Amino acid sequence: MSEVREYIAHARSVVIKIGSSALTDLADGLDKARLDRLADAIEARMRAGSDVIVVSSGAIGAGIAPLGLKKRPTDLATKQAAASVGQLALAHAWGTSFARYDRTVGQVLLTADDISNRAHHANAQRTLDRLRSLGAVAVVNENDTVATNEIRFGDNDRLAALVAHLAGADALVLLSDVDGLYDGDPRKVSETGERARFIPEVSGPEDLDGVIAGSGGALGTGGMASKLAAARLSADAGVPVLLASAEQAGQALADASVGTVFAARPERLSARKFWVRHAADARGQIVLDDGAVAAVSRRRRSLLAAGVVGVEGRFSDGDVVELVDTTGRIHARGVVAFDSDDISSMMGAHSEELPADLARPVIHADDLVPL
């Protein structure tokens, strides 16, 4: 067994994401028998000594049948209505299932703002930590009843990756209707008669050359593209990932011998740098000349006013912005020390040309994260 699989198999703290297709179907809504089997596998992992956080999709899917809908809704109001019905059913089902083991369940509903806002981020972290310390199972979902298209995570795969870092987890397990990563659609045969190739381990970007990832199915918003993006986000944050089928949950959580594993980067990003790079909303852009691009992205230097050639959007000091070149390509993100008006008046000036209160970096190197 590879070192990555061994590490995930014995990880002390695990976030487990379960896709909509593993819990619901269009005809009958929530499948409690399947949910019970997943709860059995999760309980076994907890009894083996791991702390577990569950990120559960399925709220909208669980609300479709009770509302008499024939397919997953596409308009925001109906999605929110389905979620309001489905979240209640989903939370009750998880609570009932874990009650067989005298295990308490706590529901944690998050929006993207809860991750991008530092104060909300800290509150969510404390809640998850306390639930784990009390021996309860935190079941996390996006708060679809209030989230709008503009403030959504996009899918629960991304939410799971963000929660894994938020909670300081040692591993992330993504369970859905696919048994791992393939370089194409495993259900189809190519024109040359070849089937997609299974990829058991991803150690770096080069292992993803030629991989074609598709979008979600009838009940979910994810799909292989979102799972791949979430796995790369999590691995970049220092958290290894196992991608497997929900049907293989028992084996995946017991010894990590199935599915595809994604190795983590050697050094975990600090909580602040992860927030800057992945979680915070960018409030604007600062355009840099070629010298400044090289300084911040390759030499990890602070951004000085002399290298700024443009400002896009309105933002305040302390906001996160994107650093782009003159073609619009993003090279880094960072926390600005000045508002957009000040930077517009300073750009192109050397430190000795500026008043004393402005003669400091626009973004300090400690607040910069190259992409």
Secondary structure, DSSP 4 states (H G I P E B T S, - for coil): --HHHHHHHT-SEEEEEE-GGGTEETTTEE-HHHHHHHHHHHHHHHHTT-EEEEEE--HHHHHHTTTT-SS---SHHHHHHHHHHHHHHHHHHHHHHHHTTT--EEEEEE-HHHHHSHHHHHHHHHHHHHHHHTTPEEEEEE-TTT--GGG--SSHHHHHHHHHHHTT-SEEEEEESSSSEESS-TT-B-TTSPBPPEE-EE-SGGGGTT-------SS-S--HHHHHHHHHHHHHTT--EEEEEGGGHHHHHHH--SSEEEPPPSSPPPHHHHIIIIISPP--EEEE-HHHHHHHHTS-PPB-GGGEEEEES---TT-EEEEE-TT--EEEEEE-SS-HHHHHHHTT--GGGS-GGG-S-SB-GGGEEE-
